Structure formats: C-alpha cells, structure tokens
Amino acid sequence: MNWLSQYQPRVTTAEEAVKVIGSGRRVFLSGNCSVPQKLLAALVARADELTDVEIIQVLTMGDAPHAAAGLEKHIRINTLFISDNIRAAINEGRGDFTPCFLSEVPLLFRNGQLPLDAALIHVSPPDEHGFCSLGLEAGLVKTPAQVAKVVIAEVNEQMPRTLGDSFIHISRINYAVPVNYQLAESHMTDTNETAMQIGRHVAGLIEDGSTLQLGIGMIPNSVLGLLNDRRDLGIHTELFSDGVMELVQRGVITNEKKTLHQGKIVAGFIIGSHALYSWVDDNPIVELHPTEYVNDPFVIAQNDKMVSINSAIEVDLTGQVCSDSIGPRLYSGVGGQVDFVYGASRSKGGKPIIALPSTATMKDGIKVSKIVAMLKQGAGVVTTRNHVHYIVTEFGVARLYGKTIRQRARALIDVAHPSFREELERQAHELKYL
C-alpha cells in the first residue's frame, strides 16, 4: 500500500485528535524545543471535560498551560525533570515528580512501569518513504512513540529532519495534525568573568582527541569558547547547542578520534537557535539516538578520553554533589549527570567534571558558599562521593578521586571562595575531617 494512502485519512485537527484522550488516561508529552504546542493547547482547552488525566513529561521549553493553578484535578503533571515553567506547580503540590536516571526514563514506558495510553509528539513531514523524523527530540520520544496505544503527532513543516535512530513511519501515527510554526529557541547565555575562569580550568583538563558531553548555559558555553586550539574533539552527549555547531565549522570538532560512532556527533536532543536547527537538517554528521542508548554508562564508557561536564547546586567537603534540590525544595532532577559521570569514569582516559561557581547570590543579595561543610537538610545527593572525580570552581580544580576525606576537604576548601575558607576550615576541624 502506498504510504500516502495511509497518511491522508489520518490527517485531522488538533481539536479532533485530542478527543481520543479520555479521563483517567496517561499521556506522554514530547519536550524540550519539540513540545507540540497546538496539541497541548487543544487538550488544555477541553480540560473541564476530563478528570485524572496524567501528563508524563521530562524537560519542556516555553509556556506550560497545563501547569496552571486549578487544572490539577483535570490534568495533572508527572514530570521526570523539573523545568522552570512547572517548578511552582511541583513545589506547591499541584504536580508530581518522579526521580529517575535519564538513561532509564524510556525503560519505564517499555517495561510497563508507566504504561502509556497516548503519546503527543512533534515530527517533520514524511519523506518519500513515509518516514517522519522526530526532529529536535528523539532521545526521549522514540520509545514512547513505539509503545503508546495511540500516537498523535504534530507534523511541522519547520521541524528539521535529523538523522540516526530518529524516525517513525506514518503507519505508526494514528492522528496527524499538520502545522507550520517556528520551534522554540534557546539562545546562548552571555558569559561573565567567573564563568570564563571556570571555563579556563575545565578547558585545561581537555586533551586533543577527547569526546565531550556538556549541556547548555554559561559554563558550557565558556568552555566551548576556549577550545579553539584543540584538535579532533568529538561529541557524545544527551544534548547540544550552538556552541558545538560553531566548533564543527571551525574544524575543532571532527569526531575523527572517537572510538564509538567515529565521525558522528551523537546526541539525544537539540536545544538552540533557528540557525542551529537549519544546520542539523539532513546533516549526516549529526545522529540522534534514543536516550536509553546515548545515556547508557556502558555505551558512554566505550568512548576513550570521554569528558563529562556537569554542574551542581552545592558540594560538601566529602565530595557529595547536590544538583536537583535546594534543601528539600525540588529544583530540577538527576537528568543525565550520573549516567555521564559514571560513563566517563569508566572510559579509558576519561574525566568526569563537576563545574560550579564558588558562590551563589540569594534574593536578599547575600552571597553564600556553594562549597559547604554539610549539604542542606533535605538536599538530594545526585553524584555520590564515591563517583566524584573533579570539582572545578573559578579558583581551581579539586581532584578528589582516590583521596581521603581529609585530602578532599583540604582540596575543596582551596577552591572555595576566599571569603568562606576560614569558616569552612573551622567546620572541617569540628567534623574531624582535618
């Protein structure tokens, strides 16, 4: 059967498509810059007709109409990573948070732990063989699109066709909603002197031929901007942004020294500018794969000289890393930090790095140290003291792997802000660390 004859009867409007979602259903929502905005708006518009619809999501960009106060009896969020647009809903008890390693999120759907009644996804137009690309977000969407009972897709003329294991055939899509709107953007964050100094220390740990994992934000952008003199870098990462594209264009990132997927950038999803989206469109250097593959520590470890760069909210003097909460207040999630820390630590010549400013400024303008004697009560330990290797601040690099608690405390005090070192040293003595 010609794929076009299968496709046409499935074309409908967003309003008609979401009518298949009834009360008590569990629905997966594609995230990052691939949120299907028309489908989400249509579902929220009929919220009063529904009760106990559970939306499963990870990170979403842009507006979150499903997180509005008062909707929770009709549509309730269950997120596996807390983005800023739903943080209030989670901390006010209007939504739920499920902790999970990013590498294991798709397995919750595949193994039936969280069976899906429907998946709302966002794809490119079908090619001549009837295959749509999952575009900017393949990592966390491929598996839900395979296992959900019903798949509803926005087919967006502006969604780039990314390559790799990132395709779904039109025969798997039950309802196709044609749309034509610009995808959400995330522009590179301006840097500052603190981020640049952290970047210099991190860049000093990166050798020619290394394979990198890094996210987006001021510190990763600063690191990327300081690698112009490196040769044959590679990328294996859960996400990437414009800085990677720029280093490819300068010839710094070639992927030619990678020991896995040589010559290819491997990622789960993409966040950045429209220029980046145009660049990845049908670009054979870029391959998107499911997150359960990209973030598998035993896959990551197959890349020699694997360098992972992640951040933290605070680090205690034994090396425990909190990056998902501020005390008991949930802030984000584990994401892929532990996946890549462990993968890089098992890599030949690998370096797992946690990079963070030495201080944070509170709402009242008071500065506090992010290197602390003890984590705040209720804080979540994401990377354990057993996993941690390198902690980097603007004041230097603390090498912790294989070190005693006494050695760790000394190294971490040395990279703390000078204003807090005396107090940290006093606390370390009280705790018998020094």
Steps between C-alpha positions, in 0.01 A plus 500: 500500500629849411585689820310808379176304495568411866588857592209699361223334707701570818526875441279697736493807725651526845153541651372181340814300574502558876138382533642147510650583842248417769497536878744287694745470209879530521645716221866552405590856393803559277724764656797733468457716187264241349194555719197451268348835586174469304420158640580608855282811465213293359523252789505779759202666329285197575639444851160563663367191323771281654608366836824332606687533172871452577753672278843335512783730391863580553643847419270738311582840353265796466150540640347225712123560494443156653674619818248777574356505852160335516560254217651228716169318559456474126857478368785421738867512408736217588845619401831316504696827492385834640531789254443860607156521335354232729716544813230689688240233426728228637603687815141607571383139480297549182720263303719197558870426457640154431877473560676290237832482317448641151638180348220305667206731424400327173525162672217601736274507194639194328492270803146599597587689817326803347282366216394770255151544360614772259808692387492859374804545276642750250651388170623612158290441187529145363769425243447311175488174694244619754745550787478808723804614696461562872699816437651683795389247763558136421662379821199499728231464230601197295397242761170664608405527132565128464306381805209745544158363403424817300751736337390855416755705307535861399657489154691827481641635174769677706621195690848400377559148373763362736671173422596195704251281686245780489222397264140389529294368207167662427330162555590531872331843529129475569419871467709749300449873556671720235650819647743767389653706780847586625653272757599630842852640523754516779771755436852464636536663841735796532809411696668681788847499653415229754370267229801578282740415781318173568512435127877551494551244774268249331656557158839427655378145571390435141757335275509473122283211383265515799129426465279747687167502677377838607171683523397858446556807714770743595767249608469258204496794260813640661675162474413464133625852429841408640563189291595660170858371524397134554502237230261218408250537781187286492148522642294234677243683711137498605455845343695766315455860392652766273848487652554150364393608150748787511791274596410262217507791259845602633635150455552438872232234532560232236394186692781318316673378818184357656511131580122467465302650208815639342431812298158560659354731761276276711226656714146452625362847438587850382431839659611823337432758231321480168844516337592180683173336395576582135853361539389163641234455231599189299861547620676161497753600768216509758329186627225498762438178689270387780606615844519147637789456255664844505499522881586138574820522709632181339455656155652831610804320642583360157616849398867539595589833666133561583460832683169576671431855620208553739403750766372502857309703755741419783782259586593391851851450634484122447415545130124439507335690214149644526363618166124435515371687805556796729466327833165319479368732227505309172675697228584282198588129493785257461483526121798335336763611750559162663476318166787704360703529820509123527549448126791746487656349811503157329642639176866451413650839585155635594436801724168564676488868599257689724539874436331772703554857624637514853211719620132567438316828560175474695190712438603739777836553331698297753765269353527144625762235435415212267781300658350408838599295802171309483221505244181675604250289689283322246742557210515224240832327433518453123866411447632312800838554660596162356441613142652848508838564335546872425333804658578827322427857611644830383777445756633175362462125469446265795603145407309274738510149355693258719549766768423476871234715665780711647658550159161575342409758761834674451467501119142631508579776749781609268253550209231665715461878495768659722232671709373163621821298537564588864149397604516181291831410661353554848201278414727236349695482829176471699393212278843336544563518125824690563 
